[in-house]
Amino acid sequence: MDGFDELLEAERKYAERYVKFRIASKADADDVLQEVCLTAFQKFSQLKNKEFFKAWLISIAKNKCNDYFRMKARQLEIPIGELTIGTFSLSRCGISAVSTVRETLNLLGDKDKQILYLYFWKELPQTEIAKILNIPIGTVKSRLHTAKNNFKEMYPSPKGVNEMKKLPAILPEYTIKKSDEEPFSVKWEEYWGLFIVPKLDEKVQWGSYDAPAHTLGESGALEVTSRAEIHGVPGVEIHETRKEESGESRMFQYIIQLTDTHCRMLAEEYERDGIRKTLTFLDGDDFLEEWGYGDNNCGKETNIVPKGIFQVSEDGIHAENTNQLFDIVGRYTVQINGTVYDTVRLVCLDSYRKEYVMTEHYLDQNGRTILWRRFNRDDWAIDRYKKKWSEQLPNNERVTVNGETYVHWYDCITDYIL
């Protein structure tokens, strides 16, 4: 068929990315993608303008994904008893403590349990719920609104989530001491680098402190504002106000998805040169270079266990490669701002854009960052700064990674520890 093979080869990756974002099962996603390509081949002659092939292919992918979920919906049985004893979790939109959720669900009526199950856990659109329950769409909206309010009233919200505290002008003194105890596994649901857990009602403030002066430089305040959806993939919307060292403030918006196993960016909106720009997970390398992580951009794992990727010794850290690797490398006691924290040290080696960086997260057993530290390889961005970091910051701490010198640049804390 004239031009079809060439167009499909050029644009297939976008359809594949879309399908794999929406369908978690790899086998099911591969089957749906095969249907997408077959349908595109069969209907190619109906496409009037070949310039719109990419959008047309994604529309087929969207329809095939919807068909897949309709098929799954028809297979659903919704025994109310199962909802109170299974692994039901509202983690995508604000709740992940399964036992607490179960206890709260036990307090709700059957209709509330049923519609929350379909909407949050099965992630079905309201139109599909209306078909399954054989009720009007308006009744679905009304019942869902009531169920969410009932759940919210009964759910024991964590204290202090919405409190925002002023960041100190000078970083509080801290000490880091290696513990002889074995490192613990941790559920790390924060989005990497933004320090916020993408759940409803979450807020966080962060500040960066350049070493060795440890004065407050850049800072940001983030808040999860609502549930959101981009290209049919659910997440939450997050607003950030970021204050740069120059005093200028910038606004960012993100859509981030949190599942039981991964956390990943879906979209970013920002302003540059007076123009509002939006990047989504379908926007190719521009998005993936900035936000992509994992196979098919599956995102950062949230269930973190020591994997033995790094070998740590008196000579430094060694890993086979430095392409976005992270691992727990030990247990540490961190004392900061007058409080002692039991933490694990999570080391990340990142060669983003061939600019080598090492970072450390010290995470407590709640999976929250107590202290974050950044180290630059000695030649990091040397074309920009014209000096090695060991020359710019001669008195700062140094770490050897794969035989290369990395120099401590700055630290970050959040209002979680204040």
N, C-alpha and C positions, 0 to 999 in steps of 0.2 A: 504494500500500500504506500502510495507516494508520500514520502517524508515522515511516516509514522514512526518507524524504527529510530530515526535520528532524534525526533522530538522526545520520544519516550526515554531514550538513553540519557538525554540532557536533563529531563525534568522528573524522572522517576524517583530520585532521592527525596524530593519534596513530598510526594505522596507517601513514600515509605516512612518518612519522619512523622507525618501526620497520623498515619495508621498506628504506628508503634507508640505514639504519645497517648492515643486514646484506648488502645487495647493492651492490657498488661501481659496477657499470655502470648509468648513468642510464636507458638504453633498457630494459635488463632489469628494473630496478626499476619503471619505469612500467608495463611489461607485467604484472608480478606484482601491482602495486597494482590494476590494472584487473580482474584475476582475483579479487582479494579483494573488491572492491565487487560484482562480479557474483555471487559465491558468497553474500555477505551478503544480497543482494536475494533470491536464490532460496531461501534457508533462513531468512529472517526470521520466517516464521510458526512456526518451531520454537522460537524464543526465548520462553520462558515469562515471564520477568521483564525488562521493558524497561530497568530500572535497571542491569542488567548488560551493556548494549549495548557499552560501551567495552571491557570485558574480553573479551567474546565476539568483537568485531571484531578485537582484537589476537590472539586465539587462532587466528582464521582466517588472519590475516597470518602468524603463526608457521608454520602448517601449509603455507601456500603457499610460503613461503621454503624450508621443508624439502623440498617437492616440487621446487623449482627446483634445489636442491643435489643431490638424488637424480638428477635428470635429467643434471646436469653430471657427476656421478660415473659414471653409466653410459657417458657419452661419453669418459671418461678412458682414455687408454692410458698405461701406466707403463713406458716403456722405461728400464731402469736406466742405460744410457749417457747419456741426456739429463740425468740428475740431476747429473752431474759437470761439465757444460759449460754449463748454462743459468743462469738468474738466481735460482737457489734461495737463499732467505734466511730465517733464523729471526728476523728483526728484531722480530716481535711478542712474542717471549718470550726475548729476550736476546742475539741475535747479528745483526749487520747487515753485517759485513765480508765481502762475498760471496766475494772471492778466498780469504780465510782459511777460510771455510766450505767452499768447493770443495776446498781442500787437505785439510781434515779429513775430508770425505766420501770422498775417494779412499782414505783409510785404513780405511774401514768395509766390512763385508760387504754384499752385495746386499740381504739382508733388512733390515738396519738402514737403508740408504739409502731403500728403498722405503717403510717405515712412517713414517720421519721426513718424507718428502716428502708423504705423504697427510695426516698429522696436523698438521704445522706449516704447510706452504706452502699446501696445498689446504684446510686447516682443516676437515676432515671429522670428524664425530663417530665415536667408536670403533665404534658399531653399523654405520655405513655402511662403515667400513674392513673389518669382519668380512664383510659381504656381498660387497664387491669382491674380497677375497682368498679368499673361501670358507673361512674358518677361524672357530672359536668365538671369542666375545667375550673369554673368558678368555685365549686365546692372543694376541689383540691386545694386551691389557693387559700380559701378560708380555713380549711382544716389544718393545713400546714402552718399557717400563721398562728393558729391557736396552740398547736402542738409545740411549736418552738417556744412560745411564751411560757407554756406550762413547764417545759423542760428547764428553761432558763431560771424560772422562779424556784424550782426544786433542786437545781444543781448547786452544790457547794463551791462557789467561785473561790479561787485562791486569793488570799489576802495580799494586798499590796501590788496587784498586777497593774492597776491604773495609776499608781503613784509615780510622779516624776520628780526627781531630785536634781538639784543644781550640781553640775560637775565642778570639781575643784580646779582652781587655776594652776595648781602644782600637783603633780602626781604624788599620791601618798607613798611613803617609803615602803618597800616590800622586801621580803626575803623568800628564797626558794631553796628548800632542803630536800634532798633525795631520801625517800623512805625505804626501809628494808622490806616492807610488806609488798605482796604481789599486787600488780595493778588490777583495777576492777574494770569490768565492761560497763558501757554507759549508753544511754539513749540520748543521742545528740541531735536534737530537732531544730536547732538554730540554723538559719540560712548562713552559709559560709561567707564571712566577711561583713555581714550586715548585723549580726548578733541578735536578730529577732527570730522568734519562733512564729511561723506563719499560721497563727490561729486567731480566731476572733477574740477581741478585747486585749490583745497583747500590745504593749508599748515598750520602747526601750530608748535610752539615750546612750550614746557612746562618745568618747573623746580620745584623741590621739595625742601622745606626749613624746616629743623628740628627745632622744638621749644625746648628751648627758644632762642637759638643763632641766628636762622633764616638765617644761611649761606646756600648757594646753595649746594645741595648734588647731587642727581641723576637728569638727564635731558634728554630730548628726542626731536628729530625733525622728524615730520611726513609729508608725502606728498602723495596725491592721484596721482597715475601715469597713470592709464588707467582703462577702463572698463574691467571686468573679469567675468569668469563663472566657477563654480565648480560643477561637477555632474549635469550639466544642469541648475543650479540655478544662476541667474545673480547678479552681485554686482560690486564693484570697488576694484582694488588692491591698497594697501597702503604700502609704505616702511617707516620703522622707523629706525633711528640711535639713539641708547640709550647710553648715557655716564654714567657709574656708579661712585659712590663716589671714588672708587679706581683709577679712570682715564681710566679704560678699556672701550672700545666701543664694543657694540654688535649690530648686525643687525637683524631685524625682518621684516617679510612680512605678511600682513593680506589680506583676502578678506572679505569685509563687505557689507551687503545688507541694503539699506535704502528704505523703502516704505513710503506711505503716513501716515502710522500709527505706524510702528515699525522700529527698527534698531537692527540688529543682526549680530554676527560673523558667517562666513561660513567656514573659514579656517585660520590656522596660520602656518607659516614656520619659523623655527629658527635653530640655531646651538648649539649643546651640545656635549661636549667631542669630538669635531672634526667631528661630524656627522650632516648633514642637516636632520632635521626632519619636517614632515608635518602632521598636525592634521586637519581633516575635520569634518563637522557635522555628518558624518556617522560613526565616530570612537568611538562611545560609551561613556562610563563614563569618560575616560581620557579627552575627549573634553568637555563634558557637565559639568564636575566638575569645569573646568577652565573658560569656556565661556558660558555655558548654562544659559538661563533665560526665564521664562514664560512657559506657557503650550506648550508642544511639542517644546520647545525652539523657541517660536515665536519671542522672543527678547524683548527689552525694548520699552515701549510705547514712542511715540514722542509727543503726544498731552497730556500735563500734566495739570491737574486741581486738586485743593484741594479736597481730598476724605474723610478727617476726620478719617484716619486710626490711627493717633497718637493723643493722648491727651497730650498737653504741659501745664505745670503749674510751679509754683515756685519750686515744688518738683522734676521737671525733665520731662522726656518723658516716656510715657507708651504706649505699644502696646500689642496686644494679643499674638503675637509671633514675632520672630526676623529672620525669614527666607526670606532674600532678599525682604524687603518691602521698598518702598519709597513713600514719600508724601510731598506736600507743607505744611509747618506749619506756614507760616506768611510772611509778607512783611518787608523788611529791607533796610536801607540806608547804603551802603558800601562806605567808602571813602578810596581810595588807590592810591598811586602814583600821588597824586595831583588832582584826578578826583573823583567826586561823582556819584555813580551809584544807580539807583532805582532797587531793586532786590527782588526776592522771595527766601526763604530759603527752599531748597529741602533736606530733611533728608532721609538717607538710613540706614537701619539696616540689617546687613548681618551676617549670621552664617556659612559662607563658611568653610567647613571642621571642624566645631565645634570651629572655632576660631572667636570670636565675635568682630565685628568692627562696628563703626558708622561713617558715613561720611556726610558732608554738602556741597552741591553745592549752591552757591549764583549766581543765573541766572538773567541776564537782560532780557528786553522784546524782544531781538533778539534771546533768547534761548542760549546765550553763557555764559560760566563760567567766572565769575569775580574773584571768590576766591573759592578754594576747601580746606576743612579741614578734617583731619582724626583723629579719637579718637579710642583708643584700650580699650577693657574691661580690667579691672585691672589684670586679670590672662591670658591675651592673650599671647599665645606662651610661657608660663612660663617654659616649659621644655627646650626651647631653650635659653631663657634669664636668667633663674634662679632667677629672681626677679619680684615682681609685678611692674606695671608701676607707681603706686603712689610712690614707693620707688626709681625707676630709675629717674623719672622726678617729684620730689616733689613740684616744683613751677609751674608746668604747669596747665592750666585750666582743670577743671573736670566737667563732666555732668553725671547726674544720669539717667539711662535707665532701666525701669522695676525694680527699686530698686538696680541695680548694678552700680558700679562706672566705668566710662569710662574716660580715660586720653588723653588729646590732645598730638599728636605725631608730626605731620608735616602738612605744608600747601603746596598747589600747585597754581601757577599762569601760565598764558600763555602769549604769545606776543600779544594777543588780547587787553590787557590793556596797553601795552607799547607804 
